[in-house]
Amino acid sequence: MKFKAALFALIATSALAADAPLLKDEFLLPKFEGRRAMRGDWKFAEGSATCTQDDALYKKNKDHGPILFYDLAYTDAAIHFAVKPDAANKTVVFTANGEKGHVFRLVFGQTGMGVRAFPPEEKDHKSISLGNEAAVKLKADAWTKIRVELRGSKATVTVGDLTKTYEHASIARAKANLSVGFSYGTVNVTEMVVDK
């Protein structure tokens, strides 16, 4: 009887572990294993991370604004998060990075959403466009949920009413981290979850 109970507990624990996310940041504490909050004074409260761009730091970092990095080894994964930019914000950028540079990127700006891939054979680590979605814009002072599912050479992106799949061989590369960054204004980030 004890053996059966122990076996059931082991199976249940294994099933729960298999369903557990690779990463879940609830933004309750300033420190979170694997998270690097950089290039700004990030605040963590009430389940979200908030930062306002410091213009001097922006210039010091060669026109790169505040960023949240998550060090996480993965190849295929579904990344979910939500962002809320203010009216002064110009761009919000999601990037999946490999050991040797960027792999896949979404850039949300005033002209819509740009989708980029970074083929490793390109000189100077240049990106190529996989698409531009002019209708996809982040609303100021409103939360927008974003989902990026990376499976093999495909990236399926869901933002608001848009769900679209983009394909490029470079997307299938192993990833070492992911990031959400921005330029200008104030941005809030919440609900950061990475599933297998």
C-alpha positions as CSV (number, residue, x, y, z in Angstrom):
1,M,0.0,0.0,0.0
2,K,2.8,2.4,0.9
3,F,4.6,1.6,-2.4
4,K,1.4,2.4,-4.4
5,A,1.0,5.7,-2.6
6,A,4.7,6.6,-3.1
7,L,4.4,5.7,-6.8
8,F,1.3,7.8,-7.3
9,A,2.9,10.7,-5.6
10,L,6.0,10.4,-7.8
11,I,3.8,10.2,-11.0
12,A,1.7,13.2,-9.9
13,T,4.8,15.2,-9.1
14,S,6.4,14.3,-12.4
15,A,3.2,15.4,-14.3
16,L,3.1,18.7,-12.4
17,A,6.8,19.3,-13.1
18,A,6.2,18.5,-16.8
19,D,3.4,21.2,-16.9
20,A,5.4,23.7,-14.9
21,P,6.5,26.8,-16.8
22,L,10.2,27.3,-17.6
23,L,9.9,30.7,-16.0
24,K,7.2,32.7,-14.2
25,D,8.0,36.2,-12.9
26,E,5.2,37.6,-10.7
27,F,7.2,40.8,-10.2
28,L,6.7,40.7,-6.4
29,L,10.3,41.2,-5.4
30,P,13.2,43.4,-6.8
31,K,15.4,40.2,-7.1
32,F,14.3,37.2,-9.2
33,E,16.7,34.4,-10.2
34,G,17.7,34.8,-13.9
35,R,16.2,38.4,-14.2
36,R,18.5,41.3,-15.0
37,A,16.9,44.7,-14.8
38,M,19.2,47.1,-16.6
39,R,19.7,50.6,-18.0
40,G,17.3,52.3,-15.6
41,D,15.7,52.4,-12.2
42,W,13.3,49.5,-12.3
43,K,10.6,49.4,-9.6
44,F,8.8,46.1,-8.7
45,A,5.4,46.4,-7.0
46,E,1.8,45.2,-7.3
47,G,2.8,42.4,-9.8
48,S,4.5,44.6,-12.4
49,A,7.9,46.1,-13.3
50,T,8.0,49.8,-14.1
51,C,10.8,52.0,-15.4
52,T,11.1,55.5,-16.8
53,Q,13.9,56.2,-19.3
54,D,16.8,58.2,-18.0
55,D,18.0,60.3,-21.0
56,A,21.6,60.4,-19.8
57,L,21.7,56.6,-19.4
58,Y,20.0,56.3,-22.9
59,K,22.9,58.2,-24.5
60,K,25.5,56.5,-22.4
61,N,24.2,53.1,-23.6
62,K,24.4,54.2,-27.3
63,D,20.7,55.0,-27.6
64,H,19.5,51.8,-25.9
65,G,16.8,52.2,-23.2
66,P,15.8,50.3,-20.1
67,I,15.6,46.5,-20.5
68,L,14.6,43.4,-18.6
69,F,16.7,40.3,-19.5
70,Y,15.8,36.8,-18.5
71,D,18.7,34.3,-18.6
72,L,17.1,31.1,-19.8
73,A,18.3,28.3,-22.0
74,Y,15.5,27.1,-24.4
75,T,15.0,26.4,-28.1
76,D,11.2,26.0,-28.4
77,A,9.0,27.9,-26.0
78,A,5.8,30.0,-25.7
79,I,6.5,33.4,-24.1
80,H,3.6,35.4,-22.6
81,F,3.8,38.9,-21.2
82,A,1.9,42.2,-21.1
83,V,3.1,45.8,-21.5
84,K,1.7,49.2,-20.8
85,P,3.6,52.1,-22.3
86,D,2.8,55.7,-21.6
87,A,2.1,58.4,-24.3
88,A,5.8,59.4,-24.4
89,N,7.0,55.9,-25.3
90,K,8.4,55.5,-28.8
91,T,9.3,51.8,-28.9
92,V,8.9,48.5,-27.0
93,V,11.1,45.6,-28.2
94,F,10.9,41.9,-27.4
95,T,14.0,39.9,-28.4
96,A,15.0,36.2,-28.2
97,N,18.7,35.9,-28.0
98,G,21.2,33.1,-28.7
99,E,24.7,32.8,-27.2
100,K,26.2,34.8,-30.1
101,G,23.5,37.5,-30.6
102,H,19.9,38.1,-31.4
103,V,17.7,35.4,-33.0
104,F,14.2,36.9,-33.3
105,R,12.7,40.3,-32.5
106,L,9.4,42.2,-32.4
107,V,9.6,46.0,-32.5
108,F,6.5,48.0,-31.5
109,G,6.6,51.6,-32.6
110,Q,4.5,54.4,-33.9
111,T,4.4,52.8,-37.4
112,G,3.2,49.4,-36.1
113,M,4.9,46.1,-35.3
114,G,8.0,45.0,-37.1
115,V,9.1,41.4,-37.1
116,R,12.8,40.6,-37.5
117,A,15.1,37.6,-37.8
118,F,18.9,37.6,-37.4
119,P,20.5,35.1,-39.7
120,P,23.9,34.1,-38.2
121,E,25.6,34.3,-41.6
122,E,24.8,38.0,-42.0
123,K,27.8,40.4,-41.6
124,D,27.7,42.8,-38.7
125,H,24.8,40.9,-37.2
126,K,22.2,42.6,-39.5
127,S,18.5,41.6,-39.2
128,I,16.1,40.8,-42.0
129,S,12.4,41.8,-42.0
130,L,9.9,39.0,-41.8
131,G,7.0,41.4,-41.9
132,N,5.5,44.7,-40.8
133,E,2.1,45.0,-39.3
134,A,1.0,48.6,-39.5
135,A,-2.3,48.0,-37.7
136,V,-0.6,46.5,-34.6
137,K,0.2,49.4,-32.3
138,L,0.4,49.5,-28.5
139,K,-2.1,51.8,-26.9
140,A,-0.8,54.4,-24.4
141,D,-1.7,53.7,-20.8
142,A,-3.4,50.4,-21.6
143,W,-2.2,46.8,-21.1
144,T,-1.5,44.8,-24.2
145,K,-1.0,41.0,-24.0
146,I,1.7,39.6,-26.2
147,R,2.4,35.9,-26.9
148,V,5.4,34.7,-28.9
149,E,5.5,31.0,-29.6
150,L,8.8,29.8,-31.1
151,R,8.7,26.2,-32.5
152,G,11.4,25.1,-34.9
153,S,11.8,27.6,-37.7
154,K,8.4,29.3,-37.0
155,A,7.3,32.1,-34.7
156,T,3.6,32.5,-34.0
157,V,2.9,36.0,-32.6
158,T,-0.4,37.0,-31.0
159,V,-1.0,40.7,-30.2
160,G,-4.6,41.7,-29.6
161,D,-6.7,40.4,-32.5
162,L,-3.7,39.5,-34.7
163,T,-2.3,36.0,-34.7
164,K,0.3,35.4,-37.4
165,T,3.1,32.9,-38.1
166,Y,6.4,34.0,-39.5
167,E,9.1,31.5,-40.7
168,H,12.9,31.7,-41.0
169,A,15.5,29.0,-40.5
170,S,17.4,31.1,-38.0
171,I,14.5,31.0,-35.5
172,A,15.2,27.3,-34.8
173,R,18.6,28.2,-33.1
174,A,19.1,27.6,-29.4
175,K,18.3,30.6,-27.3
176,A,20.2,31.8,-24.1
177,N,17.9,34.5,-22.9
178,L,15.0,36.8,-23.8
179,S,14.4,40.5,-23.2
180,V,11.8,43.3,-23.1
181,G,13.2,46.7,-23.6
182,F,12.0,50.2,-24.6
183,S,12.9,53.7,-25.5
184,Y,11.4,56.9,-24.1
185,G,8.7,57.4,-21.5
186,T,7.6,54.9,-19.0
187,V,6.7,51.3,-19.5
188,N,5.2,48.7,-17.2
189,V,5.7,44.9,-17.8
190,T,3.7,42.1,-16.1
191,E,2.7,38.5,-16.5
192,M,6.0,37.2,-17.8
193,V,5.7,33.4,-18.3
194,V,7.7,31.1,-20.5
195,D,6.1,27.7,-21.2
196,K,7.7,24.7,-22.9
